[in-house]
Amino acid sequence: MTGRFKSLTWKQTNLVVFTALFFAIAIFIVEIALVVITTKQQLTATQQELLDSVEQPAANAVWALDDNLARQTLEGAIKVEHVGSAVIELDDGSMFVSVSNNKKITRKHLSVSAINSSMI
């Protein structure tokens, strides 16, 4: 019985099975890493798109010192999924408008710096 387990066929079978298993696990890890990287890039692009769409109306509201328009702009921004609150801070660090979503889970914070030196 011990001769059967020491045969060349058994050793080759073990080698093929473990090699296939190793490559399967390696490919799985690479696939998971690629999915994580792609998802992170998509989320970053989505966040940048949201900021780009909110930046000009928020800047106009701050320029005109219209807190109602700024609040409406931020209320539109927090309607996006996973955005819990939005804040417009002036260059001096003071808060101009803050809007919060009253959901239980709030993990994202959108901060728009509306006035920068290039606009003045």
DSSP file (Angstrom, degrees, kcal/mol; ACC not computed):
  #  RESIDUE AA STRUCTURE BP1 BP2  ACC     N-H-->O    O-->H-N    N-H-->O    O-->H-N    TCO  KAPPA ALPHA  PHI   PSI    X-CA   Y-CA   Z-CA
    1    1 A M     >        0   0    0      0, 0.0     4,-0.9     0, 0.0     3,-0.5   0.000 360.0 360.0 360.0 -37.3    0.0    0.0    0.0
    2    2 A T  H  >  +     0   0    0      1,-0.2     4,-0.7     2,-0.2     3,-0.1   0.775 360.0  62.3 -69.9 -24.3    2.8    2.4    0.7
    3    3 A G  H  4 S+     0   0    0      1,-0.2     3,-0.4     2,-0.2    -1,-0.2   0.830  97.1  57.9 -67.3 -32.5    4.3    1.7   -2.7
    4    4 A R  H >4 S+     0   0    0     -3,-0.5     3,-0.9     1,-0.2     6,-0.3   0.881 105.1  48.9 -66.8 -37.8    1.2    3.1   -4.4
    5    5 A F  H 3< S+     0   0    0     -4,-0.9    -1,-0.2     1,-0.2    -2,-0.2   0.640 109.4  53.2 -78.6 -14.1    1.5    6.5   -2.7
    6    6 A K  T 3< S+     0   0    0     -4,-0.7    -1,-0.2    -3,-0.4    -2,-0.2   0.328  84.2 119.3 -99.4   7.0    5.2    6.8   -3.7
    7    7 A S  S <> S-     0   0    0     -3,-0.9     4,-1.8    -4,-0.2     5,-0.1  -0.298  74.4-119.3 -73.5 158.8    4.5    6.1   -7.4
    8    8 A L  H  > S+     0   0    0      1,-0.2     4,-2.5     2,-0.2     5,-0.2   0.846 112.7  57.5 -64.8 -36.1    5.4    8.7  -10.0
    9    9 A T  H  > S+     0   0    0      1,-0.2     4,-2.4     2,-0.2    -1,-0.2   0.918 106.8  48.1 -62.5 -44.0    1.8    8.9  -11.1
   10   10 A W  H  > S+     0   0    0     -6,-0.3     4,-2.4     2,-0.2    -1,-0.2   0.899 112.1  49.4 -64.7 -40.8    0.7    9.9   -7.6
   11   11 A K  H  X S+     0   0    0     -4,-1.8     4,-2.3     2,-0.2    -2,-0.2   0.905 112.3  47.7 -65.5 -41.7    3.5   12.5   -7.3
   12   12 A Q  H  X S+     0   0    0     -4,-2.5     4,-2.6     2,-0.2    -2,-0.2   0.894 110.7  51.8 -66.7 -39.0    2.6   14.0  -10.7
   13   13 A T  H  X S+     0   0    0     -4,-2.4     4,-2.6     2,-0.2     5,-0.2   0.932 111.3  47.0 -62.6 -45.8   -1.1   14.1   -9.8
   14   14 A N  H  X S+     0   0    0     -4,-2.4     4,-2.6     1,-0.2     5,-0.3   0.914 112.1  50.9 -60.8 -43.0   -0.3   16.0   -6.5
   15   15 A L  H  X S+     0   0    0     -4,-2.3     4,-2.1     1,-0.2    -2,-0.2   0.916 112.3  45.8 -62.2 -44.3    1.9   18.4   -8.4
   16   16 A V  H  X S+     0   0    0     -4,-2.6     4,-2.5     2,-0.2     5,-0.2   0.921 114.6  47.6 -65.8 -44.8   -0.7   19.2  -11.0
   17   17 A V  H  X S+     0   0    0     -4,-2.6     4,-2.4     1,-0.2    -2,-0.2   0.937 115.4  43.4 -64.4 -47.4   -3.5   19.6   -8.4
   18   18 A F  H  X S+     0   0    0     -4,-2.6     4,-2.4    -5,-0.2    -1,-0.2   0.855 113.8  51.4 -69.8 -33.8   -1.5   21.8   -6.1
   19   19 A T  H  X S+     0   0    0     -4,-2.1     4,-2.5    -5,-0.3     5,-0.2   0.928 111.7  46.9 -65.6 -44.9   -0.1   23.9   -9.0
   20   20 A A  H  X S+     0   0    0     -4,-2.5     4,-2.3     1,-0.2    -2,-0.2   0.910 113.0  49.6 -62.7 -41.8   -3.6   24.4  -10.4
   21   21 A L  H  X S+     0   0    0     -4,-2.4     4,-2.3    -5,-0.2    -2,-0.2   0.908 110.3  50.5 -63.5 -42.4   -4.8   25.4   -6.9
   22   22 A F  H  X S+     0   0    0     -4,-2.4     4,-2.5     1,-0.2    -2,-0.2   0.938 112.7  45.4 -60.7 -48.1   -2.0   27.8   -6.5
   23   23 A F  H  X S+     0   0    0     -4,-2.5     4,-2.6     1,-0.2     5,-0.2   0.867 111.1  53.7 -66.8 -34.9   -2.6   29.5   -9.8
   24   24 A A  H  X S+     0   0    0     -4,-2.3     4,-2.2    -5,-0.2    -1,-0.2   0.924 111.6  44.9 -63.7 -43.7   -6.4   29.6   -9.1
   25   25 A I  H  X S+     0   0    0     -4,-2.3     4,-2.3     2,-0.2    -2,-0.2   0.903 113.3  50.8 -66.6 -41.0   -5.8   31.4   -5.8
   26   26 A A  H  X S+     0   0    0     -4,-2.5     4,-2.2     2,-0.2    -2,-0.2   0.920 111.8  46.6 -63.1 -44.1   -3.2   33.8   -7.4
   27   27 A I  H  X S+     0   0    0     -4,-2.6     4,-2.6     1,-0.2    -1,-0.2   0.889 110.8  53.6 -65.4 -39.0   -5.7   34.7  -10.2
   28   28 A F  H  X S+     0   0    0     -4,-2.2     4,-2.4    -5,-0.2    -2,-0.2   0.916 109.3  47.9 -60.9 -44.3   -8.5   35.2   -7.6
   29   29 A I  H  X S+     0   0    0     -4,-2.3     4,-2.3     2,-0.2    -2,-0.2   0.908 112.3  48.9 -64.6 -42.2   -6.3   37.6   -5.6
   30   30 A V  H  X S+     0   0    0     -4,-2.2     4,-2.4     2,-0.2    -2,-0.2   0.909 111.2  50.6 -64.3 -41.3   -5.3   39.5   -8.7
   31   31 A E  H  X S+     0   0    0     -4,-2.6     4,-2.3     2,-0.2    -2,-0.2   0.918 110.0  49.2 -62.5 -44.1   -9.0   39.7   -9.8
   32   32 A I  H  X S+     0   0    0     -4,-2.4     4,-2.3     1,-0.2    -1,-0.2   0.913 110.8  50.8 -61.5 -42.7  -10.1   41.0   -6.4
   33   33 A A  H  X S+     0   0    0     -4,-2.3     4,-2.4     1,-0.2    -2,-0.2   0.909 110.2  49.5 -62.7 -41.8   -7.3   43.6   -6.4
   34   34 A L  H  X S+     0   0    0     -4,-2.4     4,-2.6     2,-0.2    -1,-0.2   0.888 110.2  50.4 -64.8 -39.0   -8.4   44.8   -9.9
   35   35 A V  H  X S+     0   0    0     -4,-2.3     4,-2.5     2,-0.2     5,-0.2   0.909 111.3  48.9 -64.5 -41.8  -12.1   45.1   -8.8
   36   36 A V  H  X S+     0   0    0     -4,-2.3     4,-2.3     2,-0.2    -2,-0.2   0.932 113.3  46.4 -63.7 -45.6  -11.0   47.1   -5.7
   37   37 A I  H  X S+     0   0    0     -4,-2.4     4,-2.2     2,-0.2    -2,-0.2   0.923 114.2  47.6 -63.6 -44.9   -8.9   49.5   -7.9
   38   38 A T  H  X S+     0   0    0     -4,-2.6     4,-2.3     2,-0.2    -2,-0.2   0.913 112.5  48.8 -63.8 -43.5  -11.6   49.9  -10.5
   39   39 A T  H  X S+     0   0    0     -4,-2.5     4,-2.5     1,-0.2    -1,-0.2   0.900 110.7  50.9 -63.7 -41.2  -14.3   50.6   -7.9
   40   40 A K  H  X S+     0   0    0     -4,-2.3     4,-2.2    -5,-0.2    -1,-0.2   0.905 110.7  48.7 -63.4 -41.4  -12.1   53.1   -6.2
   41   41 A Q  H  X S+     0   0    0     -4,-2.2     4,-2.3     2,-0.2    -2,-0.2   0.890 111.1  50.3 -65.6 -39.2  -11.4   54.9   -9.4
   42   42 A Q  H  X S+     0   0    0     -4,-2.3     4,-2.4     2,-0.2    -2,-0.2   0.911 111.1  48.5 -65.4 -42.0  -15.2   54.9  -10.3
   43   43 A L  H  X S+     0   0    0     -4,-2.5     4,-2.5     2,-0.2    -2,-0.2   0.900 111.4  50.1 -64.2 -40.8  -16.0   56.4   -6.9
   44   44 A T  H  X S+     0   0    0     -4,-2.2     4,-2.3     2,-0.2    -2,-0.2   0.912 111.5  48.4 -63.7 -42.5  -13.4   59.0   -7.2
   45   45 A A  H  X S+     0   0    0     -4,-2.3     4,-2.3     2,-0.2    -2,-0.2   0.897 111.6  49.9 -64.7 -40.0  -14.7   60.0  -10.6
   46   46 A T  H  X S+     0   0    0     -4,-2.4     4,-2.2     2,-0.2    -2,-0.2   0.910 111.3  48.5 -65.1 -42.5  -18.2   60.1   -9.3
   47   47 A Q  H  X S+     0   0    0     -4,-2.5     4,-2.5     2,-0.2    -2,-0.2   0.902 111.8  49.3 -64.0 -40.6  -17.2   62.3   -6.4
   48   48 A Q  H  X S+     0   0    0     -4,-2.3     4,-2.6     2,-0.2    -2,-0.2   0.889 109.6  51.9 -66.4 -38.4  -15.3   64.7   -8.8
   49   49 A E  H  X S+     0   0    0     -4,-2.3     4,-2.0     2,-0.2    -1,-0.2   0.906 110.3  49.0 -63.1 -41.9  -18.3   64.9  -11.1
   50   50 A L  H  X S+     0   0    0     -4,-2.2     4,-1.4     2,-0.2    -2,-0.2   0.928 112.1  47.9 -63.4 -45.4  -20.5   65.8   -8.2
   51   51 A L  H  X S+     0   0    0     -4,-2.5     4,-2.0     1,-0.2    -2,-0.2   0.895 110.7  52.0 -63.1 -39.7  -18.1   68.5   -7.0
   52   52 A D  H  X S+     0   0    0     -4,-2.6     4,-0.7     1,-0.2    -1,-0.2   0.876 110.1  48.6 -63.8 -36.9  -17.8   69.9  -10.5
   53   53 A S  H  < S+     0   0    0     -4,-2.0    -1,-0.2     1,-0.2    -2,-0.2   0.761 118.6  39.1 -75.5 -23.6  -21.5   70.1  -10.8
   54   54 A V  H  X S+     0   0    0     -4,-1.4     4,-2.1    -3,-0.2     5,-0.2   0.686  98.4  77.9 -96.9 -21.7  -21.9   71.9   -7.5
   55   55 A E  H  X S+     0   0    0     -4,-2.0     4,-2.6     1,-0.2     5,-0.2   0.920  93.7  44.2 -61.1 -51.3  -18.9   74.2   -7.6
   56   56 A Q  H  X S+     0   0    0     -4,-0.7     4,-2.5     2,-0.2     5,-0.2   0.932 115.6  45.4 -66.3 -47.1  -20.1   76.9   -9.9
   57   57 A P  H  > S+     0   0    0      0, 0.0     4,-2.1     0, 0.0    -1,-0.2   0.898 115.5  48.9 -62.2 -36.6  -23.6   77.4   -8.4
   58   58 A A  H  X S+     0   0    0     -4,-2.1     4,-2.3     2,-0.2    -2,-0.2   0.907 110.8  49.9 -67.5 -40.5  -22.1   77.3   -4.9
   59   59 A A  H  X S+     0   0    0     -4,-2.6     4,-2.7    -5,-0.2    -1,-0.2   0.909 110.8  49.7 -64.1 -41.2  -19.4   79.9   -5.9
   60   60 A N  H  X S+     0   0    0     -4,-2.5     4,-2.0     1,-0.2    -1,-0.2   0.901 110.4  50.8 -63.6 -40.1  -22.1   82.1   -7.3
   61   61 A A  H  <>S+     0   0    0     -4,-2.1     5,-3.0     2,-0.2     4,-0.3   0.899 113.4  44.5 -64.8 -40.5  -24.2   81.9   -4.2
   62   62 A V  H ><5S+     0   0    0     -4,-2.3     3,-1.0     3,-0.2    -2,-0.2   0.900 110.5  54.5 -70.5 -40.2  -21.2   82.8   -2.0
   63   63 A W  H 3<5S+     0   0    0     -4,-2.7    -2,-0.2     1,-0.3    -1,-0.2   0.891 115.2  39.6 -60.4 -38.9  -20.2   85.6   -4.3
   64   64 A A  T 3<5S-     0   0    0     -4,-2.0    -1,-0.3    -5,-0.2    -2,-0.2   0.443 109.1-126.2 -87.6  -0.1  -23.7   87.1   -4.0
   65   65 A L  T < 5 +     0   0    0     -3,-1.0     2,-0.9    -4,-0.3    -3,-0.2   0.886  56.6 153.5  52.5  42.9  -23.8   86.2   -0.2
   66   66 A D     >< +     0   0    0     -5,-3.0     4,-1.9    -6,-0.2    -1,-0.2  -0.831  22.2 179.2-103.7  95.5  -27.1   84.4   -0.9
   67   67 A D  H  > S+     0   0    0     -2,-0.9     4,-2.4     1,-0.2    -1,-0.2   0.786  79.0  58.3 -71.1 -26.1  -27.3   81.7    1.8
   68   68 A N  H  > S+     0   0    0      2,-0.2     4,-2.4     1,-0.2    -1,-0.2   0.927 108.1  45.2 -67.4 -43.7  -30.7   80.5    0.4
   69   69 A L  H  > S+     0   0    0      2,-0.2     4,-2.3     1,-0.2    -2,-0.2   0.899 113.9  50.4 -64.6 -39.9  -29.3   79.7   -3.0
   70   70 A A  H  X S+     0   0    0     -4,-1.9     4,-2.4     2,-0.2    -2,-0.2   0.909 110.3  49.6 -63.8 -41.8  -26.3   78.1   -1.3
   71   71 A R  H  X S+     0   0    0     -4,-2.4     4,-2.5     2,-0.2    -2,-0.2   0.911 110.7  49.6 -63.9 -42.3  -28.6   76.0    0.8
   72   72 A Q  H  X S+     0   0    0     -4,-2.4     4,-1.7     2,-0.2    -2,-0.2   0.896 110.4  51.1 -63.2 -39.9  -30.6   74.9   -2.2
   73   73 A T  H  X S+     0   0    0     -4,-2.3     4,-1.4     1,-0.2    -2,-0.2   0.927 113.2  44.2 -62.6 -45.2  -27.4   74.0   -4.0
   74   74 A L  H  X S+     0   0    0     -4,-2.4     4,-2.2     1,-0.2    -2,-0.2   0.843 107.8  58.1 -71.4 -32.7  -26.2   71.8   -1.1
   75   75 A E  H  X S+     0   0    0     -4,-2.5     4,-0.5     1,-0.2    -1,-0.2   0.873 106.6  50.2 -63.4 -35.1  -29.6   70.3   -0.6
   76   76 A G  H >< S+     0   0    0     -4,-1.7     3,-0.5     1,-0.2     4,-0.2   0.867 109.5  51.8 -66.4 -36.2  -29.4   69.1   -4.2
   77   77 A A  H >< S+     0   0    0     -4,-1.4     3,-1.3     1,-0.2    -2,-0.2   0.867 105.0  53.8 -70.4 -35.6  -25.9   67.7   -3.5
   78   78 A I  H 3< S+     0   0    0     -4,-2.2     5,-0.3     1,-0.3    -1,-0.2   0.591  91.6  74.3 -79.7  -6.3  -27.0   65.7   -0.5
   79   79 A K  T << S+     0   0    0     -3,-0.5    -1,-0.3    -4,-0.5     2,-0.2   0.654  75.9 100.0 -74.3 -13.8  -29.8   64.0   -2.4
   80   80 A V  S X  S-     0   0    0     -3,-1.3     3,-1.7    -4,-0.2    -3,-0.0  -0.501  92.5 -94.4 -70.4 140.5  -27.0   61.9   -4.1
   81   81 A E  T 3  S+     0   0    0      1,-0.2    -1,-0.1    -2,-0.2     3,-0.1  -0.277 106.3  14.4 -59.5 138.7  -26.6   58.5   -2.5
   82   82 A H  T 3  S+     0   0    0      1,-0.2     2,-0.7    23,-0.1    26,-0.4   0.502  91.9 119.3  74.3   9.5  -24.1   58.2    0.2
   83   83 A V    <   +     0   0    0     -3,-1.7    -1,-0.2    -5,-0.3    26,-0.1  -0.923  33.3 173.5-102.7 117.0  -23.7   61.9    0.8
   84   84 A G        +     0   0    0     24,-0.9    17,-3.8    -2,-0.7     2,-0.3   0.778  59.9   0.6 -95.7 -30.5  -24.7   62.7    4.3
   85   85 A S  E     -Ab 100 109A   0     23,-0.6    25,-2.4    15,-0.3     2,-0.3  -0.987  54.1-155.0-155.4 160.3  -23.8   66.4    4.7
   86   86 A A  E     -Ab  99 110A   0     13,-2.9    13,-2.9    -2,-0.3     2,-0.4  -0.998  10.7-171.1-141.7 140.7  -22.4   69.3    2.7
   87   87 A V  E     -Ab  98 111A   0     23,-2.2    25,-2.3    -2,-0.3     2,-0.6  -0.994  13.3-154.6-134.7 136.4  -20.6   72.4    4.0
   88   88 A I  E     -Ab  97 112A   0      9,-2.9     8,-3.2    -2,-0.4     9,-1.2  -0.967  19.6-172.2-109.4 119.9  -19.5   75.6    2.3
   89   89 A E  E     -Ab  95 113A   0     23,-1.1    25,-0.7    -2,-0.6    26,-0.4  -0.895  17.3-130.5-111.0 140.9  -16.6   77.2    4.1
   90   90 A L    >   -     0   0    0      4,-3.0     3,-2.0    -2,-0.4    26,-0.0  -0.315  34.8 -97.2 -79.8 170.6  -15.3   80.7    3.2
   91   91 A D  T 3  S+     0   0    0      1,-0.3    -1,-0.1     2,-0.1    26,-0.0   0.800 123.9  59.0 -60.9 -28.8  -11.6   81.3    2.7
   92   92 A D  T 3  S-     0   0    0      2,-0.1    -1,-0.3     1,-0.1     3,-0.1   0.466 120.8-107.7 -80.9   1.3  -11.2   82.5    6.3
   93   93 A G  S <  S+     0   0    0     -3,-2.0     2,-0.2     1,-0.3    -2,-0.1   0.357  75.3 135.1  92.6  -5.5  -12.5   79.1    7.5
   94   94 A S        -     0   0    0      1,-0.1    -4,-3.0    -5,-0.1     2,-0.4  -0.510  60.4-112.5 -78.6 147.4  -15.9   80.3    8.7
   95   95 A M  E     +A   89   0A   0     -6,-0.2    -6,-0.2    -2,-0.2     3,-0.1  -0.655  31.7 179.2 -82.2 127.5  -18.9   78.2    7.8
   96   96 A F  E     -     0   0A   0     -8,-3.2     2,-0.3    -2,-0.4    -7,-0.2   0.897  69.8  -3.8 -90.5 -52.6  -21.2   79.9    5.3
   97   97 A V  E     -A   88   0A   0     -9,-1.2    -9,-2.9   -27,-0.1     2,-0.4  -0.998  59.3-171.0-143.8 141.2  -23.9   77.1    4.9
   98   98 A S  E     -A   87   0A   0     -2,-0.3     2,-0.4   -11,-0.2   -11,-0.2  -0.998   4.6-177.3-133.8 130.5  -24.2   73.6    6.3
   99   99 A V  E     -A   86   0A   0    -13,-2.9   -13,-2.9    -2,-0.4     2,-0.4  -0.991   5.9-169.1-128.6 135.7  -26.8   71.1    5.2
  100  100 A S  E     -A   85   0A   0     -2,-0.4     2,-0.4   -15,-0.2   -15,-0.3  -0.953  20.2-131.2-128.0 144.9  -27.1   67.6    6.7
  101  101 A N        -     0   0    0    -17,-3.8   -22,-0.0    -2,-0.4   -17,-0.0  -0.773  17.4-140.2 -89.7 137.0  -29.1   64.6    5.7
  102  102 A N        +     0   0    0     -2,-0.4    -1,-0.1   -17,-0.0     2,-0.1   0.153  58.3 126.4 -88.9  20.8  -31.1   63.1    8.6
  103  103 A K        -     0   0    0    -19,-0.2    -2,-0.1     2,-0.1     3,-0.0  -0.378  68.2-121.9 -73.1 158.8  -30.4   59.5    7.7
  104  104 A K  S    S+     0   0    0      1,-0.2     2,-0.8    -2,-0.1    -1,-0.1   0.887  99.4  57.5 -68.5 -40.0  -29.0   57.2   10.3
  105  105 A I        +     0   0    0      2,-0.0     2,-0.5   -21,-0.0    -1,-0.2  -0.832  61.4 160.1-100.4 109.3  -25.9   56.3    8.2
  106  106 A T        +     0   0    0     -2,-0.8   -23,-0.1     1,-0.1     3,-0.0  -0.954   8.7 146.4-128.2 112.3  -23.8   59.3    7.2
  107  107 A R        +     0   0    0     -2,-0.5     2,-0.3   -25,-0.2    -1,-0.1   0.628  51.3  72.0-119.1 -21.6  -20.3   58.5    6.2
  108  108 A K        -     0   0    0    -26,-0.4   -24,-0.9     2,-0.0   -23,-0.6  -0.715  55.9-163.3-100.9 150.7  -19.4   61.0    3.5
  109  109 A H  E     -b   85   0A   0     -2,-0.3     2,-0.6   -25,-0.2   -23,-0.2  -0.978   6.4-155.9-134.0 118.8  -18.8   64.7    4.0
  110  110 A L  E     -b   86   0A   0    -25,-2.4   -23,-2.2    -2,-0.4     2,-0.5  -0.850  12.9-175.3 -97.7 121.4  -18.9   67.0    1.0
  111  111 A S  E     -b   87   0A   0     -2,-0.6     2,-0.6   -25,-0.2   -23,-0.2  -0.974   4.2-169.6-121.2 124.2  -16.9   70.2    1.4
  112  112 A V  E     -b   88   0A   0    -25,-2.3   -23,-1.1    -2,-0.5     2,-1.0  -0.952  12.8-156.1-116.3 118.5  -16.9   72.9   -1.2
  113  113 A S  E     -b   89   0A   0     -2,-0.6   -23,-0.1     1,-0.2   -54,-0.1  -0.822  19.7-178.1 -91.3 103.2  -14.5   75.7   -1.0
  114  114 A A        +     0   0    0     -2,-1.0     2,-0.6   -25,-0.7    -1,-0.2   0.849  57.7  52.2 -80.8 -37.3  -16.5   78.2   -3.0
  115  115 A I        +     0   0    0    -26,-0.4     2,-0.3   -53,-0.1    -1,-0.1  -0.888  62.0 165.7-107.4 120.2  -14.3   81.3   -3.1
  116  116 A N    >>  -     0   0    0     -2,-0.6     3,-1.8   -26,-0.0     4,-0.7  -0.854  50.5-101.8-124.3 167.8  -10.7   81.0   -4.2
  117  117 A S  T 34 S+     0   0    0     -2,-0.3     3,-0.4     1,-0.3    -2,-0.0   0.725 115.7  65.1 -64.1 -22.6   -8.3   83.7   -5.3
  118  118 A S  T 34 S+     0   0    0      1,-0.2    -1,-0.3     2,-0.2    -3,-0.0   0.753 100.3  52.2 -72.4 -21.6   -8.7   82.9   -9.0
  119  119 A M  T <4        0   0    0     -3,-1.8    -1,-0.2     1,-0.2    -2,-0.2   0.676 360.0 360.0 -86.1 -17.8  -12.4   84.1   -8.8
  120  120 A I     <        0   0    0     -4,-0.7    -1,-0.2    -3,-0.4    -2,-0.2   0.464 360.0 360.0 -86.4 360.0  -11.7   87.4   -7.2
